[in-house]
């Protein structure tokens, strides 16, 4: 059983479809499940729960399905961050509720979307990454602040959970190619990934009994 947040966006749809193709039961928690295709909604291995991150009853209902892993593609959009008063602590507070439900239901594994704005000691200098981060920092600062807040939240408040914050850069819509995981500037990763490749990596990680990236920050490209 895989519980997916953000399953109605382009990357989420790719991840949902691949998880179904692998034979998994998929639980979708979404604010607007009507964005899903009729075929997806009618799939026998799909269960959909509608709600906001503030809806504790709806979150509890979704987690009552006892997921083996959680995949979250939640994050602030650039358009929303132009109106920072609409974001506030939406995502950090939402993740606190998700973490509480994980503990209440014995769920340990969660994969959380981050971006290359998150720096870790293993990263090497990268001019391309520095340019991207400064653009985000200057133009959509509220989004940058939320991403950093999510990273700090899991490091400080989720040591009992098996979390991974996967960091991505530019997203494309091409076919699956070679997928790399590592650290920024290590010569193996880049600053872009196709949504189809991200779905492959996420479902593959969710299927693992043990991952090298538990409590880690892989750059996936």
GUKEVEX-669936 format. One record per residue (C-alpha): x, y, z; residue in one letter. Coordinates in steps of 0.05 Angstrom, whole numbers. Last residue first. Layout:
BEGIN
- X,Y,Z,A
...
***
This chain:
BEGIN
- 367,270,-236,X
- 357,255,-163,X
- 397,294,-111,X
- 395,250,-49,X
- 380,282,19,X
- 386,228,71,X
- 349,205,134,X
- 340,138,99,X
- 377,144,33,X
- 415,79,33,X
- 348,44,30,X
- 319,-17,65,X
- 257,-57,49,X
- 255,-24,-19,X
- 189,-16,-56,X
- 181,57,-38,X
- 250,71,-68,X
- 231,39,-134,X
- 165,77,-136,X
- 202,142,-124,X
- 257,130,-175,X
- 211,109,-231,X
- 164,168,-217,X
- 223,216,-219,X
- 244,186,-286,X
- 174,197,-316,X
- 175,268,-289,X
- 240,280,-327,X
- 299,305,-286,X
- 343,366,-284,X
- 400,396,-244,X
- 452,342,-259,X
- 481,284,-221,X
- 543,241,-229,X
- 598,294,-227,X
- 591,303,-152,X
- 566,375,-159,X
- 500,361,-124,X
- 500,295,-87,X
- 478,226,-108,X
- 425,194,-149,X
- 426,184,-225,X
- 370,160,-271,X
- 387,140,-342,X
- 330,153,-389,X
- 255,153,-380,X
- 217,193,-432,X
- 210,269,-433,X
- 164,314,-393,X
- 213,358,-357,X
- 226,381,-286,X
- 282,429,-266,X
- 316,415,-200,X
- 302,357,-152,X
- 321,339,-81,X
- 294,276,-48,X
- 281,284,26,X
- 282,215,55,X
- 247,195,119,X
- 250,133,161,X
- 215,160,223,X
- 238,164,296,X
- 285,222,280,X
- 226,262,256,X
- 227,329,293,X
- 293,364,280,X
- 317,336,213,X
- 246,329,188,X
- 227,400,206,X
- 292,430,181,X
- 281,403,111,X
- 208,426,110,X
- 229,495,133,X
- 281,500,77,X
- 227,484,27,X
- 179,534,59,X
- 231,590,58,X
- 246,579,-16,X
- 172,582,-33,X
- 164,648,6,X
- 226,675,-29,X
- 197,669,-99,X
- 238,720,-138,X
- 301,729,-97,X
- 310,661,-65,X
- 285,625,-127,X
- 334,662,-173,X
- 389,654,-121,X
- 377,579,-118,X
- 380,570,-194,X
- 445,610,-200,X
- 478,572,-143,X
- 457,505,-175,X
- 488,525,-241,X
- 551,549,-208,X
- 560,483,-171,X
- 605,474,-110,X
- 604,404,-81,X
- 548,374,-39,X
- 565,325,18,X
- 554,379,71,X
- 480,387,52,X
- 446,446,18,X
- 371,450,6,X
- 356,498,-51,X
- 365,438,-97,X
- 293,421,-83,X
- 253,379,-34,X
- 199,326,-43,X
- 188,279,15,X
- 193,203,15,X
- 162,172,77,X
- 174,105,112,X
- 154,91,184,X
- 79,78,188,X
- 56,50,255,X
- -13,81,250,X
- -10,135,305,X
- 63,150,287,X
- 46,160,214,X
- -14,202,233,X
- 30,248,275,X
- 80,254,218,X
- 24,274,170,X
- 0,327,220,X
- 70,355,227,X
- 76,353,152,X
- 16,398,146,X
- 45,448,195,X
- 109,450,155,X
- 70,455,90,X
- 20,509,107,X
- 67,552,149,X
- 46,617,117,X
- 27,602,45,X
- -28,651,26,X
- 8,710,57,X
- 65,696,10,X
- 26,718,-52,X
- 81,711,-104,X
- 94,645,-68,X
- 28,619,-95,X
- 49,628,-167,X
- 116,594,-155,X
- 82,534,-125,X
- 94,511,-54,X
- 107,437,-44,X
- 74,369,-39,X
- 102,311,-79,X
- 96,265,-19,X
- 105,190,-23,X
- 84,149,38,X
- 103,77,50,X
- 72,14,77,X
- 4,47,80,X
- -44,26,135,X
- -111,43,104,X
- -126,81,169,X
- -76,132,143,X
- -128,158,93,X
- -182,161,146,X
- -136,197,194,X
- -119,249,141,X
- -193,260,128,X
- -207,270,203,X
- -147,316,210,X
- -168,362,155,X
- -114,416,158,X
- -74,384,101,X
- -136,393,59,X
- -183,337,41,X
- -208,285,-7,X
- -191,212,2,X
- -183,167,-59,X
- -173,91,-59,X
- -143,60,-121,X
- -129,-13,-134,X
- -195,-26,-171,X
- -183,31,-220,X
- -245,74,-229,X
- -213,139,-205,X
- -153,126,-250,X
- -195,113,-311,X
- -239,174,-297,X
- -175,217,-298,X
- -153,252,-235,X
- -166,327,-229,X
- -231,310,-193,X
- -187,290,-134,X
- -182,364,-115,X
- -152,371,-46,X
- -118,304,-52,X
- -100,242,-13,X
- -89,183,-59,X
- -82,112,-34,X
- -50,65,-83,X
- -51,-11,-80,X
- 10,-36,-116,X
- 13,-78,-179,X
- 75,-47,-211,X
- 30,-14,-263,X
- -10,17,-206,X
- 54,47,-177,X
- 72,72,-247,X
- 5,106,-257,X
- 7,139,-188,X
- 78,164,-200,X
- 62,194,-268,X
- 0,227,-239,X
- 41,255,-182,X
- 92,285,-229,X
- 38,319,-270,X
- -2,342,-209,X
- -61,301,-181,X
- -19,255,-136,X
- 6,310,-91,X
- 4,264,-31,X
- 11,190,-46,X
- -2,133,3,X
- 29,67,-21,X
- 0,0,0,X
***
